[in-house]
Amino acid sequence: MTNNPLLNQPRPHVNSFALFILNLLIWGSCSANAILVVNSWISRTENTPDHHNMTYVIFFIAVFFLSFGIARKLTAKRDSWDALHRTGDQKRKALMVVDDLFYLAYVWGDRHIPITYTYVCASGKPYQVHPTAEAIIKAADNTIGASSEATLLERGEQVQIIDWKVMQPSQATLKERVALVNRNRNAPSDEGIVRAKYTGEFPAILDEQKYFLRDARQSVSLKEMAANDFTLNISGDTWEMIAGKRLRKLTFYLEVNEVRIPVTNQQFKQVRAGDWIRYHANFFSGASDVELL
């Protein structure tokens, strides 16, 4: 049974008439704004500026972004389908036992768009989860420690998980572990379950972290496109992220008790998502005291 419906279904249909109208609005608003800008420039040279043009410029900018947004939503499933069925891509099945799960933060492009990617670790190797399959991984509460069958997409040097099926669940799900701990002990404030792990270009300031996580919800097509611009290499305790032929600085955080505490890459590697830890957060040095319980 395939969990990712985009793998087997035919190419999603898009209403061609609606897309045609939206494209007309997009190009028409661009052309209208160009004409208005030229007319405004001519008016200024004659010392008779036309301030009414600014109202029309704002109107056509609003039309452009509204039409563009609707067009992207209209073609979202088709774009995702195309991303999974590119000619030349190799697909293969692989059995793996999941060691860990973490999220990588990436700031993409000149507009500094925040994006997060889901990664699964198996046998010490990280596998990026394709944006179309992220919901499958997040829905499986028993991912870590489970024996699973993954469908891998090989695109050049990049390997992504595009489908996921749990063959043998882990002994206890995250929810069950949390319930067990809460029932058997009254934990102090400096103990808790590691709910998530973050690395990459994750902000250091707590308020910026909240904004990043809130804004890092991009479309599947944009995330798929941006994923081609960086690579994550892990070798032992060495973690490297290369984007634009430049080595990016990585930070490492564990989310415990709704707070993200900074840790070293060694601590990040040793502590898995779902582990119960005792900690003393150090937000200044970036190396907190962490003890597995």
C-alpha positions as a LaTeX table, in Angstrom:
\begin{tabular}{lrrr}
\hline
Residue & $x$ (\AA) & $y$ (\AA) & $z$ (\AA) \\
\hline
Met1 & 0.00 & 0.00 & 0.00 \\
Thr2 & 1.43 & 3.35 & $-1.06$ \\
Asn3 & 1.01 & 6.21 & 1.40 \\
Asn4 & 1.89 & 9.02 & $-0.99$ \\
Pro5 & $-1.07$ & 9.22 & $-3.42$ \\
Leu6 & 0.87 & 11.40 & $-5.87$ \\
Leu7 & 3.07 & 8.45 & $-6.80$ \\
Asn8 & 0.35 & 6.30 & $-8.41$ \\
Gln9 & $-2.39$ & 8.70 & $-9.42$ \\
Pro10 & $-2.42$ & 10.32 & $-12.89$ \\
Arg11 & $-1.20$ & 13.86 & $-13.37$ \\
Pro12 & $-3.68$ & 16.14 & $-11.52$ \\
His13 & $-5.97$ & 18.16 & $-13.77$ \\
Val14 & $-5.90$ & 21.96 & $-13.64$ \\
Asn15 & $-8.79$ & 24.10 & $-14.88$ \\
Ser16 & $-7.17$ & 25.56 & $-17.99$ \\
Phe17 & $-9.73$ & 28.37 & $-18.41$ \\
Ala18 & $-9.28$ & 29.57 & $-14.82$ \\
Leu19 & $-5.50$ & 29.40 & $-15.17$ \\
Phe20 & $-5.72$ & 31.36 & $-18.45$ \\
Ile21 & $-7.76$ & 34.13 & $-16.79$ \\
Leu22 & $-5.35$ & 34.28 & $-13.85$ \\
Asn23 & $-2.35$ & 34.51 & $-16.19$ \\
Leu24 & $-4.09$ & 37.34 & $-18.05$ \\
Leu25 & $-4.58$ & 39.19 & $-14.76$ \\
Ile26 & $-0.95$ & 38.59 & $-13.76$ \\
Trp27 & 0.55 & 39.81 & $-17.04$ \\
Gly28 & $-2.07$ & 42.52 & $-17.45$ \\
Ser29 & $-1.34$ & 43.99 & $-14.01$ \\
Cys30 & 2.40 & 43.92 & $-14.74$ \\
Ser31 & 1.90 & 45.67 & $-18.09$ \\
Ala32 & $-0.47$ & 48.25 & $-16.59$ \\
Asn33 & 2.00 & 49.07 & $-13.83$ \\
Ala34 & 4.83 & 49.43 & $-16.34$ \\
Ile35 & 2.73 & 51.89 & $-18.38$ \\
Leu36 & 1.79 & 53.85 & $-15.24$ \\
Val37 & 5.42 & 54.09 & $-14.14$ \\
Val38 & 6.49 & 55.39 & $-17.56$ \\
Asn39 & 3.63 & 57.93 & $-17.59$ \\
Ser40 & 4.54 & 59.09 & $-14.09$ \\
Trp41 & 8.15 & 59.56 & $-15.15$ \\
Ile42 & 7.06 & 61.61 & $-18.19$ \\
Ser43 & 4.74 & 63.69 & $-15.99$ \\
Arg44 & 7.58 & 64.47 & $-13.60$ \\
Thr45 & 9.80 & 65.64 & $-16.41$ \\
Glu46 & 7.08 & 68.11 & $-17.39$ \\
Asn47 & 6.76 & 69.27 & $-13.76$ \\
Thr48 & 3.14 & 68.10 & $-13.68$ \\
Pro49 & 3.23 & 64.98 & $-11.50$ \\
Asp50 & 0.10 & 62.84 & $-11.50$ \\
His51 & $-0.45$ & 61.61 & $-7.95$ \\
His52 & $-3.55$ & 59.64 & $-8.98$ \\
Asn53 & $-1.29$ & 57.14 & $-10.72$ \\
Met54 & $-0.08$ & 55.85 & $-7.35$ \\
Thr55 & $-3.60$ & 54.64 & $-6.51$ \\
Tyr56 & $-3.72$ & 52.62 & $-9.72$ \\
Val57 & $-0.20$ & 51.25 & $-9.11$ \\
Ile58 & $-1.23$ & 49.96 & $-5.67$ \\
Phe59 & $-4.41$ & 48.48 & $-7.15$ \\
Phe60 & $-2.56$ & 46.58 & $-9.89$ \\
Ile61 & 0.08 & 45.36 & $-7.42$ \\
Ala62 & $-2.74$ & 43.94 & $-5.29$ \\
Val63 & $-4.29$ & 42.29 & $-8.38$ \\
Phe64 & $-0.90$ & 40.77 & $-9.27$ \\
Phe65 & $-0.24$ & 39.18 & $-5.87$ \\
Leu66 & $-3.83$ & 37.99 & $-5.47$ \\
Ser67 & $-3.86$ & 36.38 & $-8.92$ \\
Phe68 & $-0.39$ & 34.90 & $-8.43$ \\
Gly69 & $-1.39$ & 33.37 & $-5.09$ \\
Ile70 & $-4.56$ & 31.83 & $-6.49$ \\
Ala71 & $-2.68$ & 30.47 & $-9.51$ \\
Arg72 & $-0.11$ & 28.79 & $-7.26$ \\
Lys73 & $-2.84$ & 27.12 & $-5.21$ \\
Leu74 & $-4.59$ & 26.03 & $-8.40$ \\
Thr75 & $-1.48$ & 24.30 & $-9.75$ \\
Ala76 & $-0.02$ & 23.12 & $-6.40$ \\
Lys77 & $-0.94$ & 19.43 & $-6.79$ \\
Arg78 & 0.16 & 19.33 & $-10.41$ \\
Asp79 & 3.51 & 20.94 & $-9.51$ \\
Ser80 & 4.00 & 18.40 & $-6.72$ \\
Trp81 & 3.19 & 15.55 & $-9.10$ \\
Asp82 & 5.70 & 16.91 & $-11.63$ \\
Ala83 & 8.36 & 17.12 & $-8.91$ \\
Leu84 & 7.98 & 13.38 & $-8.25$ \\
His85 & 7.90 & 12.28 & $-11.91$ \\
Arg86 & 10.84 & 14.03 & $-13.52$ \\
Thr87 & 12.44 & 12.14 & $-16.38$ \\
Gly88 & 15.77 & 10.60 & $-15.38$ \\
Asp89 & 15.06 & 10.34 & $-11.66$ \\
Gln90 & 15.75 & 6.95 & $-10.12$ \\
Lys91 & 13.37 & 5.40 & $-7.58$ \\
Arg92 & 14.19 & 2.43 & $-5.36$ \\
Lys93 & 12.91 & 0.68 & $-2.23$ \\
Ala94 & 15.00 & 0.51 & 0.94 \\
Leu95 & 14.48 & $-1.12$ & 4.34 \\
Met96 & 15.72 & 0.96 & 7.27 \\
Val97 & 15.48 & 1.23 & 11.03 \\
Val98 & 14.98 & 4.87 & 12.00 \\
Asp99 & 17.55 & 6.17 & 14.48 \\
Asp100 & 16.36 & 9.76 & 14.75 \\
Leu101 & 14.29 & 12.57 & 13.24 \\
Phe102 & 15.18 & 16.26 & 13.05 \\
Tyr103 & 14.35 & 19.46 & 11.18 \\
Leu104 & 16.77 & 21.55 & 9.15 \\
Ala105 & 16.25 & 25.29 & 8.84 \\
Tyr106 & 17.30 & 27.02 & 5.61 \\
Val107 & 17.10 & 30.68 & 4.62 \\
Trp108 & 16.63 & 30.70 & 0.86 \\
Gly109 & 17.27 & 33.31 & $-1.79$ \\
Asp110 & 17.73 & 37.06 & $-1.82$ \\
Arg111 & 14.37 & 37.52 & $-0.09$ \\
His112 & 15.62 & 35.40 & 2.85 \\
Ile113 & 12.64 & 33.04 & 2.81 \\
Pro114 & 12.61 & 30.73 & 5.90 \\
Ile115 & 12.08 & 27.03 & 5.09 \\
Thr116 & 12.28 & 23.90 & 7.25 \\
Tyr117 & 12.93 & 20.38 & 5.96 \\
Thr118 & 12.28 & 17.07 & 7.71 \\
Tyr119 & 15.18 & 14.61 & 7.94 \\
Val120 & 15.21 & 10.95 & 8.96 \\
Cys121 & 18.42 & 9.30 & 10.19 \\
Ala122 & 19.08 & 5.62 & 9.57 \\
Ser123 & 22.43 & 3.88 & 10.17 \\
Gly124 & 24.02 & 7.28 & 10.75 \\
Lys125 & 22.94 & 8.62 & 7.35 \\
Pro126 & 20.48 & 11.52 & 6.97 \\
Tyr127 & 17.67 & 11.25 & 4.42 \\
Gln128 & 15.74 & 14.35 & 3.46 \\
Val129 & 11.99 & 13.79 & 3.34 \\
His130 & 10.44 & 15.11 & 0.14 \\
Pro131 & 7.90 & 17.91 & 0.84 \\
Thr132 & 5.07 & 15.76 & $-0.51$ \\
Ala133 & 5.86 & 13.02 & 2.06 \\
Glu134 & 6.41 & 15.17 & 5.16 \\
Ala135 & 2.81 & 14.73 & 6.31 \\
Ile136 & 3.28 & 10.93 & 6.23 \\
Ile137 & 6.31 & 11.09 & 8.53 \\
Lys138 & 4.68 & 13.53 & 10.95 \\
Ala139 & 1.54 & 11.42 & 11.13 \\
Ala140 & 3.52 & 8.34 & 12.18 \\
Asp141 & 3.95 & 8.76 & 15.93 \\
Asn142 & 6.03 & 5.58 & 16.13 \\
Thr143 & 8.69 & 6.56 & 13.55 \\
Ile144 & 11.82 & 6.46 & 15.72 \\
Gly145 & 12.99 & 2.90 & 16.33 \\
Ala146 & 10.59 & 1.48 & 13.75 \\
Ser147 & 11.55 & $-0.86$ & 10.92 \\
Ser148 & 10.27 & 0.82 & 7.78 \\
Glu149 & 10.18 & 0.55 & 4.02 \\
Ala150 & 11.05 & 3.78 & 2.26 \\
Thr151 & 10.80 & 4.71 & $-1.39$ \\
Leu152 & 13.86 & 6.78 & $-2.26$ \\
Leu153 & 14.17 & 9.29 & $-5.06$ \\
Glu154 & 17.72 & 9.72 & $-6.38$ \\
Arg155 & 18.27 & 12.99 & $-8.21$ \\
Gly156 & 21.95 & 13.51 & $-8.88$ \\
Glu157 & 23.69 & 13.46 & $-5.49$ \\
Gln158 & 20.48 & 14.18 & $-3.61$ \\
Val159 & 18.49 & 11.32 & $-2.07$ \\
Gln160 & 14.98 & 12.00 & $-0.77$ \\
Ile161 & 12.30 & 9.86 & 0.86 \\
Ile162 & 9.15 & 10.16 & $-1.22$ \\
Asp163 & 7.08 & 7.40 & 0.40 \\
Trp164 & 7.03 & 5.69 & 3.78 \\
Lys165 & 5.54 & 2.56 & 5.29 \\
Val166 & 6.11 & 1.31 & 8.86 \\
Met167 & 6.73 & $-2.46$ & 8.75 \\
Gln168 & 7.34 & $-3.00$ & 12.49 \\
Pro169 & 6.48 & $-0.21$ & 14.93 \\
Ser170 & 8.83 & 0.87 & 17.70 \\
Gln171 & 8.20 & $-0.58$ & 21.16 \\
Ala172 & 6.57 & 2.60 & 22.45 \\
Thr173 & 5.27 & 5.64 & 20.64 \\
Leu174 & 6.16 & 9.16 & 21.74 \\
Lys175 & 2.68 & 9.70 & 23.18 \\
Glu176 & 2.91 & 6.45 & 25.15 \\
Arg177 & 6.33 & 7.38 & 26.57 \\
Val178 & 5.08 & 10.80 & 27.61 \\
Ala179 & 2.01 & 9.27 & 29.28 \\
Leu180 & 4.17 & 6.69 & 31.06 \\
Val181 & 6.59 & 9.29 & 32.41 \\
Asn182 & 3.82 & 11.65 & 33.49 \\
Arg183 & 2.02 & 8.83 & 35.32 \\
Asn184 & 5.05 & 7.53 & 37.20 \\
Arg185 & 6.88 & 10.67 & 38.22 \\
Asn186 & 6.50 & 14.36 & 38.94 \\
Ala187 & 9.24 & 15.84 & 36.80 \\
Pro188 & 11.00 & 19.04 & 37.83 \\
Ser189 & 11.09 & 21.94 & 35.38 \\
Asp190 & 14.57 & 21.02 & 34.13 \\
Glu191 & 13.50 & 17.58 & 32.87 \\
Gly192 & 11.39 & 16.65 & 29.88 \\
Ile193 & 10.85 & 14.86 & 26.59 \\
Val194 & 12.76 & 16.08 & 23.53 \\
Arg195 & 9.81 & 16.92 & 21.29 \\
Ala196 & 11.85 & 18.08 & 18.28 \\
Lys197 & 15.41 & 18.77 & 17.12 \\
Tyr198 & 16.49 & 21.69 & 14.93 \\
Thr199 & 19.69 & 22.40 & 13.07 \\
Gly200 & 20.70 & 24.48 & 10.07 \\
Glu201 & 20.39 & 28.26 & 9.98 \\
Phe202 & 18.08 & 28.31 & 12.98 \\
Pro203 & 17.93 & 31.71 & 14.76 \\
Ala204 & 19.60 & 32.10 & 18.15 \\
Ile205 & 17.10 & 34.59 & 19.63 \\
Leu206 & 13.96 & 33.01 & 21.11 \\
Asp207 & 11.53 & 35.51 & 19.56 \\
Glu208 & 13.14 & 35.03 & 16.14 \\
Gln209 & 12.77 & 31.27 & 16.51 \\
Lys210 & 9.01 & 31.66 & 16.98 \\
Tyr211 & 8.75 & 33.90 & 13.91 \\
Phe212 & 10.87 & 31.49 & 11.87 \\
Leu213 & 8.73 & 28.47 & 12.78 \\
Arg214 & 5.55 & 30.44 & 12.09 \\
Asp215 & 6.71 & 31.71 & 8.68 \\
Ala216 & 8.54 & 28.57 & 7.52 \\
Arg217 & 5.40 & 27.05 & 5.98 \\
Gln218 & 6.13 & 27.30 & 2.28 \\
Ser219 & 4.49 & 25.62 & $-0.68$ \\
Val220 & 5.62 & 22.16 & $-1.76$ \\
Ser221 & 6.87 & 23.45 & $-5.12$ \\
Leu222 & 8.98 & 26.20 & $-3.51$ \\
Lys223 & 10.45 & 23.80 & $-0.94$ \\
Glu224 & 11.22 & 21.26 & $-3.67$ \\
Met225 & 12.98 & 23.94 & $-5.74$ \\
Ala226 & 14.96 & 25.36 & $-2.80$ \\
Ala227 & 16.08 & 21.86 & $-1.75$ \\
Asn228 & 18.27 & 21.71 & $-4.87$ \\
Asp229 & 20.34 & 24.69 & $-3.65$ \\
Phe230 & 21.97 & 23.11 & $-0.59$ \\
Thr231 & 23.44 & 19.86 & 0.69 \\
Leu232 & 23.80 & 18.50 & 4.23 \\
Asn233 & 26.80 & 16.26 & 4.86 \\
Ile234 & 27.25 & 14.26 & 8.06 \\
Ser235 & 30.41 & 12.31 & 8.82 \\
Gly236 & 30.85 & 11.27 & 12.45 \\
Asp237 & 30.74 & 14.43 & 14.56 \\
Thr238 & 31.18 & 16.68 & 11.51 \\
Trp239 & 28.03 & 18.35 & 10.25 \\
Glu240 & 28.32 & 20.57 & 7.16 \\
Met241 & 25.71 & 22.48 & 5.21 \\
Ile242 & 26.82 & 23.86 & 1.85 \\
Ala243 & 24.66 & 26.39 & $-0.01$ \\
Gly244 & 25.73 & 28.54 & $-2.93$ \\
Lys245 & 29.20 & 26.90 & $-2.83$ \\
Arg246 & 29.60 & 28.36 & 0.66 \\
Leu247 & 29.80 & 26.63 & 4.02 \\
Arg248 & 26.89 & 27.79 & 6.19 \\
Lys249 & 27.16 & 28.02 & 9.97 \\
Leu250 & 24.99 & 25.44 & 11.73 \\
Thr251 & 23.33 & 25.80 & 15.11 \\
Phe252 & 21.79 & 22.95 & 17.12 \\
Tyr253 & 18.69 & 23.04 & 19.35 \\
Leu254 & 16.58 & 20.57 & 21.32 \\
Glu255 & 12.95 & 21.47 & 22.01 \\
Val256 & 12.03 & 20.53 & 25.58 \\
Asn257 & 9.07 & 21.84 & 27.60 \\
Glu258 & 8.17 & 24.21 & 24.73 \\
Val259 & 11.62 & 25.82 & 24.97 \\
Arg260 & 14.45 & 25.33 & 22.46 \\
Ile261 & 17.78 & 24.92 & 24.24 \\
Pro262 & 21.13 & 25.28 & 22.41 \\
Val263 & 23.44 & 22.27 & 22.35 \\
Thr264 & 26.65 & 21.19 & 20.63 \\
Asn265 & 26.61 & 18.99 & 17.55 \\
Gln266 & 27.86 & 16.07 & 19.70 \\
Gln267 & 24.92 & 16.49 & 22.10 \\
Phe268 & 22.56 & 16.88 & 19.14 \\
Lys269 & 23.80 & 13.58 & 17.75 \\
Gln270 & 23.66 & 11.69 & 21.07 \\
Val271 & 20.14 & 12.76 & 22.10 \\
Arg272 & 17.27 & 11.46 & 20.00 \\
Ala273 & 13.84 & 12.96 & 19.53 \\
Gly274 & 11.63 & 11.35 & 22.15 \\
Asp275 & 14.41 & 10.91 & 24.75 \\
Trp276 & 13.81 & 11.97 & 28.36 \\
Ile277 & 16.58 & 14.31 & 29.52 \\
Arg278 & 17.66 & 16.46 & 32.45 \\
Tyr279 & 19.13 & 19.76 & 31.26 \\
His280 & 20.47 & 23.15 & 32.25 \\
Ala281 & 20.07 & 25.56 & 29.34 \\
Asn282 & 22.91 & 27.96 & 28.53 \\
Phe283 & 21.70 & 30.43 & 25.91 \\
Phe284 & 24.96 & 32.39 & 25.92 \\
Ser285 & 27.59 & 29.72 & 25.28 \\
Gly286 & 25.41 & 27.55 & 23.02 \\
Ala287 & 26.44 & 24.42 & 24.99 \\
Ser288 & 23.83 & 23.39 & 27.57 \\
Asp289 & 24.28 & 20.65 & 30.16 \\
Val290 & 22.31 & 17.62 & 29.00 \\
Glu291 & 21.92 & 14.24 & 30.73 \\
Leu292 & 19.97 & 11.27 & 29.39 \\
Leu293 & 17.58 & 9.70 & 31.92 \\
\hline
\end{tabular}
